[in-house]
Amino acid sequence: MASTSSMPILRPLEFLDSLAEEFPELAEPLSELGSLYTRKLWHQLTLQVEAAFSTAAFNRADIPVRLFTAFVTDFAPKINLLKLAQFAVHTSKYFASPPAAVDFLRATITRVEGMKLPRSAEPILFLKMHVAQHLLEQGDAAAAKPVVEAGRTELETLDSVDPSVSAAVHYVASLYYKSMEDYAAFYRSSLLYLAFIASDSLPEDYKERLAVDISLAALLGEGVFSFGQLLQHPIITVLSRGPHMWLGELLTAFNVGDIHKYDELCVAYAEKLNAQPALVLHERRLREKITLMCLLEMVHGLPADSRTIALPSIATATKLSVDGVEFLLMKALSLHLIEGVIDQVDSSVCVSWVQPRILTKPQIAGLKLRLDAWIGKVTAVTMTLENESVGVVA
């Protein structure tokens, strides 16, 4: 891509004419840009620039860079600053080198700050997060870290934030945590990112990679003991077929705490699992998590007023010895997954509270059956009381 440093400085309309001479096939849209600029129709001009940046005809060589620096910057204070920031981010992709792109984005931040216009915090934050993204892509996580942390903090202070800004903050945060192999933080940031975008807008190959990365992070992340939110997200449907179906099945087994199914999958998909270095490295952590999930599933399956469980029953479900069950319960208590009392004399545990979770549709169906049973009991008790009260005078 050519550098723009040696190009003569032209007035905006002169620049458009020059660009049209160089690229005759762009003459018509460039003429429309000039017409809107002359008539000072800034909103319509913004839409026209956005349309230009979305076409392959404009997105080649250094055309976006030249269009932004020689034309868009002239009327920058007159358009929506977030749109300006989005144009700048798009333009940064067409610089010859990543450092040049970072310098360009930082210069744009300085330009926006110098305008001192209202509602400039969001576009500045948007630009800063893309600076951090470029730094991460260059392998400079140390330089990106303070930008990411400051961005997350600033996002919490803003009101009525545009979804594109929130998405940018969480997406870049997820990239940082992925580079640091912080699985839990990557998992949570990725879910927040997905909450602010339409998954249908993502390319299929990217959706598949993201679904795999998030699923692995959910399995490996410390403190992640709820998979319902992920399993209900549309992006996870790519794991119901194709080469990564094993991962979808594994995630489902963890969600319901089915330790027996987990063992079966480990045998059936041994080759697939061994091809994932992180899963092999943290095999012990996975075993501990599926065992804890099995315990939580047992507790969730009991009525809130009848959650006293014999330790031998837990041992059978989790494939542990009774001594192993006591250690498992202490682990669950220390992680605040449950609250309760272990009765070593009676060899049981009374659970008074269990960590809430997001339910999948099958789990909701199971909850409905339990509610129906409870309603039936209440109805029976009510009828009994009514029958016994017949003839009683107040």
C-alpha positions in Angstrom: 0.0 0.0 0.0 1.3 3.4 -0.9 2.2 6.0 1.6 0.3 9.3 1.6 3.1 11.4 3.2 4.5 12.7 -0.1 1.1 13.5 -1.7 0.3 17.2 -2.4 -2.3 18.7 -0.2 -5.5 19.3 -2.1 -8.8 20.9 -1.2 -11.6 18.3 -0.6 -13.3 18.8 -4.0 -10.0 18.9 -5.8 -9.0 15.7 -4.2 -12.3 14.0 -5.3 -11.7 15.1 -8.8 -8.1 13.9 -8.7 -9.2 10.5 -7.3 -11.9 10.2 -10.0 -9.3 10.8 -12.7 -7.1 8.1 -11.2 -10.0 5.7 -10.8 -12.6 6.4 -13.5 -14.9 3.6 -12.3 -15.4 5.6 -9.0 -16.3 8.8 -10.8 -20.1 8.5 -10.1 -19.9 7.9 -6.3 -17.2 10.4 -5.9 -19.3 13.0 -7.7 -22.2 12.3 -5.3 -19.8 12.8 -2.4 -18.8 16.1 -3.8 -22.3 17.2 -4.4 -23.4 16.4 -0.8 -20.3 18.1 0.5 -21.0 21.3 -1.5 -24.6 21.3 -0.3 -23.5 20.7 3.3 -25.8 17.8 3.7 -23.7 16.2 6.5 -25.9 13.4 7.5 -26.5 12.2 3.9 -22.7 12.6 3.3 -22.0 10.4 6.3 -24.3 7.7 4.8 -22.6 8.0 1.5 -19.1 7.7 2.9 -20.3 4.7 4.9 -21.7 3.1 1.7 -18.4 3.8 -0.1 -16.4 2.1 2.7 -18.6 -1.0 2.4 -17.9 -1.6 -1.3 -14.9 -3.5 -2.7 -14.4 -0.8 -5.3 -13.3 1.7 -2.6 -11.6 -0.9 -0.3 -8.4 -1.4 -2.3 -4.9 -0.1 -2.2 -4.7 3.0 -0.1 -8.0 4.5 -1.3 -9.6 4.4 2.2 -6.6 6.1 3.7 -6.6 8.9 1.1 -10.3 9.4 1.3 -10.3 9.7 5.1 -7.2 12.0 5.4 -7.9 14.3 2.4 -11.7 14.4 2.5 -13.5 13.1 5.7 -11.2 15.0 8.1 -12.3 18.3 6.5 -15.9 17.9 7.8 -15.2 15.7 10.8 -16.6 18.1 13.4 -19.9 18.3 11.5 -20.8 14.6 11.6 -21.6 12.0 14.3 -18.3 11.5 16.1 -18.9 7.8 16.6 -19.3 7.4 12.8 -16.1 9.3 12.4 -14.4 6.9 14.8 -15.8 3.9 12.9 -14.5 5.4 9.6 -11.1 5.8 11.2 -11.0 2.2 12.4 -12.0 1.0 8.9 -9.3 3.2 7.4 -6.6 1.9 9.8 -6.9 -1.6 8.2 -5.4 -0.2 5.0 -2.1 1.2 6.3 1.0 -0.5 5.2 2.2 -1.5 8.7 0.5 -2.1 12.1 2.6 0.7 13.8 1.4 3.2 11.1 -2.2 2.1 11.8 -1.6 2.7 15.6 -0.1 6.1 15.0 -3.1 7.0 12.7 -5.7 6.0 15.3 -3.8 7.9 18.1 -3.7 11.0 15.9 -7.5 10.6 15.4 -8.0 10.4 19.1 -6.1 13.6 19.6 -8.1 15.2 16.8 -11.5 14.2 18.4 -10.3 15.3 21.9 -9.3 18.7 20.4 -12.8 19.2 19.0 -14.1 19.4 22.6 -17.6 18.4 21.4 -20.2 16.7 23.6 -20.5 12.9 23.6 -17.0 12.4 22.5 -16.2 9.9 25.3 -17.7 7.0 23.3 -15.9 7.5 20.0 -12.6 8.1 21.9 -13.1 4.8 23.9 -14.0 3.0 20.6 -10.7 4.3 19.0 -8.6 3.4 22.1 -9.9 -0.2 22.1 -8.9 -0.6 18.5 -5.4 0.8 19.3 -5.3 -2.0 21.9 -6.4 -4.5 19.3 -3.6 -3.5 17.0 -1.1 -3.7 19.8 -2.3 -7.3 20.7 -2.1 -8.3 17.0 1.6 -7.1 17.2 2.1 -9.3 20.2 2.5 -6.3 22.6 0.1 -7.5 25.4 2.0 -5.4 28.0 1.2 -2.2 26.2 -2.4 -3.3 25.5 -3.1 -4.2 29.1 -3.6 -0.7 30.6 -5.7 0.3 27.6 -8.0 -2.7 28.1 -8.3 -2.3 31.8 -9.0 1.5 31.5 -11.5 0.8 28.8 -13.5 -1.6 30.9 -13.5 0.8 33.8 -14.6 3.7 31.6 -17.4 1.7 30.0 -19.0 1.2 33.4 -19.2 5.0 33.9 -21.0 5.8 30.6 -24.7 5.9 30.2 -26.7 4.7 27.1 -23.6 3.4 25.4 -23.9 2.5 21.7 -23.7 -1.3 21.3 -20.8 -1.1 18.9 -18.7 0.6 21.7 -19.6 -2.0 24.3 -18.9 -4.8 21.8 -15.5 -3.3 21.0 -14.5 -3.1 24.7 -15.5 -6.7 25.4 -14.1 -8.1 22.2 -10.7 -6.5 22.7 -10.7 -7.6 26.4 -11.4 -11.1 25.2 -8.4 -11.0 22.9 -6.2 -9.8 25.7 -7.4 -12.5 28.1 -7.0 -15.1 25.4 -3.4 -14.0 24.9 -2.8 -14.4 28.6 -4.5 -17.8 28.8 -7.0 -16.5 31.4 -9.8 -18.9 30.4 -12.4 -17.6 32.8 -12.0 -13.9 32.0 -11.9 -14.8 28.2 -15.1 -16.7 28.6 -17.0 -13.9 30.4 -15.7 -11.2 28.1 -16.6 -13.2 25.0 -20.2 -13.8 26.3 -20.5 -10.0 26.9 -19.2 -9.3 23.4 -21.8 -11.7 21.9 -24.5 -9.9 23.9 -23.9 -6.7 22.0 -23.7 -8.1 18.4 -26.0 -10.1 16.1 -24.3 -13.5 15.7 -25.9 -13.7 12.3 -23.6 -10.9 11.1 -20.5 -12.9 11.9 -18.8 -15.0 9.2 -19.4 -18.7 9.5 -15.7 -19.6 9.8 -15.2 -17.0 12.6 -18.3 -18.2 14.4 -17.0 -21.7 14.4 -13.6 -20.7 15.8 -15.2 -18.5 18.4 -17.6 -21.2 19.5 -14.7 -23.6 19.9 -12.6 -21.1 21.9 -15.5 -20.1 24.2 -16.4 -23.7 24.8 -12.9 -24.7 25.7 -12.6 -21.6 28.0 -15.8 -22.6 29.7 -14.5 -26.1 30.4 -11.1 -24.8 31.6 -12.0 -21.6 33.3 -11.6 -21.5 37.0 -14.9 -20.6 38.7 -17.0 -21.3 35.7 -19.7 -23.7 36.9 -22.7 -22.6 34.7 -22.9 -23.4 31.0 -26.6 -22.6 30.3 -26.0 -19.1 28.9 -23.5 -20.5 26.4 -25.5 -23.5 25.4 -28.5 -21.3 24.7 -26.6 -18.9 22.5 -27.1 -19.3 18.7 -23.4 -19.4 18.1 -23.1 -22.8 19.8 -25.2 -24.5 17.1 -22.1 -24.9 15.0 -21.0 -27.5 17.6 -24.0 -29.7 16.9 -22.5 -30.9 13.6 -19.2 -31.2 11.8 -15.7 -31.8 13.2 -16.4 -30.1 16.6 -19.5 -32.1 17.6 -17.5 -33.8 20.3 -17.0 -30.5 22.0 -20.7 -29.8 22.0 -21.4 -33.2 23.6 -18.7 -32.6 26.2 -20.1 -29.2 27.1 -23.6 -30.8 27.5 -22.2 -33.5 29.7 -20.6 -30.9 32.0 -23.8 -28.8 32.1 -25.8 -31.7 33.5 -22.9 -33.0 35.6 -23.1 -36.4 33.9 -19.8 -37.9 34.9 -20.5 -41.3 33.4 -21.2 -39.7 30.0 -18.0 -37.7 30.4 -16.0 -40.9 30.8 -17.7 -42.4 27.8 -16.8 -39.3 25.7 -13.2 -39.4 26.9 -12.9 -42.9 25.4 -14.9 -42.2 22.3 -13.2 -39.0 21.4 -9.7 -39.7 22.9 -8.0 -38.6 19.6 -9.9 -35.3 19.5 -9.2 -34.6 23.2 -5.5 -35.4 22.9 -5.3 -33.0 20.0 -6.1 -30.1 22.4 -3.0 -29.4 24.5 -4.9 -27.2 27.0 -7.4 -30.1 27.8 -4.5 -32.6 28.2 -2.6 -30.2 30.4 -5.6 -29.5 32.6 -7.0 -33.0 32.7 -7.1 -33.1 36.5 -9.0 -29.7 36.6 -11.6 -31.1 34.2 -12.1 -34.1 36.3 -12.6 -32.0 39.4 -15.0 -29.7 37.6 -17.2 -32.5 36.2 -17.3 -34.0 39.7 -18.4 -30.7 41.2 -21.0 -30.3 38.5 -22.3 -33.8 39.3 -22.7 -32.8 42.9 -24.5 -29.5 42.0 -26.8 -31.4 39.6 -27.8 -33.8 42.5 -28.6 -30.8 44.8 -30.5 -28.9 42.1 -32.6 -32.0 41.5 -33.9 -32.1 45.0 -36.7 -29.9 46.5 -35.4 -26.9 48.4 -36.8 -28.3 51.7 -35.4 -31.8 51.2 -31.7 -31.4 50.4 -30.2 -33.8 52.9 -28.1 -36.3 50.9 -26.3 -39.4 52.1 -22.6 -39.4 51.4 -22.6 -42.9 50.0 -25.2 -41.7 47.4 -22.9 -38.9 46.4 -20.0 -41.4 46.2 -21.9 -43.6 43.8 -22.9 -40.7 41.5 -19.4 -39.1 41.5 -17.3 -42.4 41.5 -15.5 -41.3 44.6 -14.9 -42.9 48.0 -16.8 -41.5 51.0 -13.5 -39.8 52.1 -13.3 -38.3 48.6 -16.9 -37.1 48.9 -16.0 -35.2 52.1 -13.1 -33.5 50.3 -15.4 -32.7 47.4 -18.0 -31.1 49.7 -15.3 -29.0 51.4 -14.2 -27.9 48.0 -17.7 -27.0 47.0 -18.2 -25.1 50.3 -14.9 -23.2 49.9 -15.9 -22.2 46.3 -19.3 -21.0 47.6 -21.0 -23.3 45.2 -23.1 -24.6 48.1 -23.9 -23.8 51.7 -24.7 -26.4 54.3 -23.5 -28.7 57.1 -21.7 -32.0 56.8 -22.9 -34.6 59.4 -20.1 -37.1 59.8 -22.0 -39.1 62.4 -25.0 -39.6 60.1 -22.7 -39.6 57.0 -24.8 -37.0 55.2 -24.8 -33.4 54.1 -27.7 -30.9 54.5 -27.5 -28.3 51.8 -29.3 -25.0 52.6 -28.2 -23.1 49.4 -26.8 -23.9 46.0 -25.4 -21.4 43.5 -28.1 -20.3 41.0 -27.6 -21.3 37.4 -29.0 -20.5 34.0 -31.2 -23.4 32.8 -31.3 -24.8 29.3 -34.6 -25.8 27.7 -34.4 -29.4 28.8 -33.6 -28.3 32.4 -36.6 -25.9 32.3 -38.8 -28.8 31.2 -37.6 -30.8 34.2 -38.2 -27.9 36.5 -41.8 -27.6 35.1 -42.4 -31.3 36.1 -41.2 -30.6 39.6 -43.4 -27.5 39.8 -46.4 -29.5 38.5 -45.7 -32.1 41.2 -45.5 -29.4 43.9 -48.7 -27.8 42.7 -50.4 -31.2 42.9 -49.3 -31.6 46.5 -50.5 -28.1 47.4 -53.8 -28.8 45.8 -54.2 -32.1 47.6 -53.4 -30.5 51.0 -55.8 -27.7 50.3 -58.6 -30.1 49.5 -57.8 -32.1 52.7 -58.0 -29.0 54.8 -61.3 -28.0 53.1 -62.8 -31.4 53.8 -61.6 -31.4 57.4 -63.0 -27.9 58.0 -66.6 -28.8 57.0 -68.9 -28.3 59.9 -66.4 -26.3 61.9 -68.0 -23.0 63.2 -65.7 -20.0 63.6 
